[in-house]
Amino acid sequence: MKNQYVGDVGDFGKYALLRAFAEAGIRVGVNWYLTEDDGSNDGKFTNYLNDENMRNHSPEVFDVLRKLVKKSKKSVIDIQKSGIIKDALFYAKLLKTEGTPVQRTSLRNNWFRKSEKALSDTELIFMDPDNGLLVCNDAAKLGAEKYILPDEAEQYFRNGHNVVYYCHKGRRTAKLWQEYKSLMLERIPEAKPIILTFRKGSQRSYVFLIHQKDFKRYQKIIDGFLQGWSPIFTEETM
């Protein structure tokens, strides 16, 4: 996540989804996987805020974002202060990768340990990287700050949290996309998956890894959410 992305069309769907869980009484934790702005045009797709039909999907989130995008310098802190995800906890420490490979790994490990402490009192943790899940656990890899590591998703899950993380299909073939979606299930076979895809603008997917005891409750929340978002949000098969 970058501060420049705040308020774009993908943000609208993301916060509406997390808000549905918060309104159902589930305490949400957000690890922004915050990275530095890059000066690109990414995050400037806000024309949807002129569409009242889009507002109907989640008026509260829509109205907050319509105000925020008018700011000259928007940030994730604005989202945190807005209250659109009730009682949520956030981890907004910038994720940097500097120095030698050993130093980058150490920085990443320390950064993640602090996130565990900050989000310990939550049930559902949302991981919001720029690009999605890295297929390896190489924290020293150049560009790794734009991804979550498999070990990180697994660690949250092993700590008792349910997990949802952002990713996108990109240029993957259907076969490679299927393999990518299933990657964490090879590591955590006991996790129950649900995958939702947001289809406004570029395709954005949210992969849930849910503990068995919580699965029916989460599926019910998602089913209710999808009723108000069809066909923009859809549930994918594994």
N, C-alpha and C positions, 0 to 999 in steps of 0.2 A: 504494500500500500504506500502511496505517496500522498502528501497533502494536496497536490494538484488534482488528484482524482476526486476529491470531495464534491459531491453533488452531481456527478455524471449519472447517466441513465442506469449504469450497473449498480451504483450506490443506492439508488432508489429501491431496486428489488432486494438488495442485500439487507438493508435496514428494515424493510417491511417484513422480511422473513424472520430476522432475529427478534423483531418486535412481537411477532406472533407467539414465539416461545416465551418471551418475557411476560406477555399478557396471560399466558396459561400458567404462570406461577413458577417458571423455571428460571433460575438465576443464570444469566449469560455472562461469560467472560470473553473479552475480545483481545487477542494479541494481534496488533496491527501489522506486525512484521514491517514496521515503518522504515522506509528508505528515503534517501534524499531526492528532491524534485530534480528533473532532468531537462527542463526547458522545452520539452516536446509539446505537441498538441493533445496528447493523451489527457483525458479528464475534462475536455472542453465540450463534450457532447451533452449539452443541457437543453436543447430545443424541446425535449419532452415536457419541460416545465411550462410550456405554452399550451399544452394539450390537456383540456379539462377531462377528457376521457381517461387519460392516464391517472389523473388525480383520484378518480373514483376507486382505484385499487387500494390506495392507502392515503387518505386525505391528510392525516396528521404528519406522516413522514414527508409527503409531498410539500406541504406548506413550510415545514422546517427547512428543507433543502432549497426551496425557492428563495427564501430569505438569505441563506448562507452563500449561495453562488454570487450574490451581488457584492459580497465583501471583496476588497482589493487583495486581501491575503487570507485565504481560507485554510483551515487545518482540521485534523482529526480531533483536536481539542474542542473545536466548535461542536462536533458531534457528541462528544462526551458530555459537554455542558448542556446540550439541548434537552436531554432526558427522553429522547425518542425510543431508547431501549431501557425500559424501566429497571432500576436497581442493578444495572450492569456494572461489572468491574472491567477496567481497561489496563492494558500494558502498552505504553507508547514510547518506550525507550528506543531511540534510533538504532537500527541494526547496521553496523559498519563492519567491513572486512578490510583491515589494514595490516601492513607488515608482512612478515614471512609466513609461510604456510602454518608453522607451529603457532605463531602469534594469532593468526586469523582463527584457527581452531579454538584457541584458548578464549579469545574474545567472544566467539559464538557460544561456547559452552557456558561462560559466565552470564552472558545475556539471557540465555534460555533458563538457567537456574533462577534468575531473578523473576522471570515471567511466571515460573511455577509458584513462587511465593506470592506474587501479586494476584494471581488468579485462583489461589487454592480454595477459596470459599465460593466456588461456582460449580454448577452442575454440567453446563454445556459450554465448551470452549470453542470459539470460532477463530480459525487461523487464516489470516488475510494477506498472503504474499502477493507480490506483483504478478508472478507467473504460474504458481501452482506447486506441485510436489516434485522434488528432485528425485530421480530414480536411484541415486546412491546417497551415502551418508558423508560425503566429502565436504566438510565445512570449509576447507581451505580452497575449494574449487573457485576459480574466478567467476564472479556473478552469482555465487551461491546465496548471497543476501536476498536475491529476488525469489527465492524458493523456501518452502519448508523442507526439513529433512525427515525422512521416514522415522528415524529414531525419536524425533520430537513429537510427532503425532502419536507414536506408540507410547511414549512416556506419559503424555497427558492421559491416555486411555488407561494405562496401568495404574495411574494415580487415582483412578476411580471416576474420571470425567467422561462424559460423552464428548465426541469431537466432530466438528464439521470444518472442512477446509475448502478454500476456493481453488479452482483450476480451470483451464480452458482447453478445448480440443486442439486449437491451432491447426496445423497442417497434417495432423495424424490421420492415417487411414482408419477406416472403421475397425479393422483388426487391432491396430496399434492403440486406438482409443479404448477399446474394450480391455486390452491388457493393462493400460495405464490406470483406468478406473478401478481395476481389481488388485492393483499392486499392494495396497495396505492389507487386503484380506489374506494375502499369503503370509504376512507377518502376524496378523491378529485374526486367526480363523474364527475365533469365538465372537468377533464383532458382527453385529447385524447392520448391513449397509442400506442406505437410502441415498439416491442421487437425484438432485433436482437441477434442471437446466433453465436458465433465463435466456429468452430468445429475442430480446429487444436489442438491436445493435449487434455487436459481436457476441458469440455464444459464450456464456459464463456458466460454469457448473459448480455445484456445492455437494461435496461428498460427505455424508454422515457416517460415522462409525459409532454404533449405539450398543450399549450393554443390553443383554437379553432381557433383564428385568424392566427396562425402560422402553423397550421397542414398541409395544402396543400403544403406549401413551404418546410417544413421539409420532408414530404413524397417524394417530388420530389428529394431532395438531397439524401435521402436514396436509392431511386430506382436507381439513377445514380451510387451511390457507390456500390450497390450490383451487378451491371452489371460487374464490374471489379473484384469481389471477390467470385463469385459463383464457387464451392459449399461450400467454407470455411465459408462464412457468409451466414446465412439464416434468413428470417423474420418469426417469430412465430405468431401463432394465439392466441387470448385471450380465 
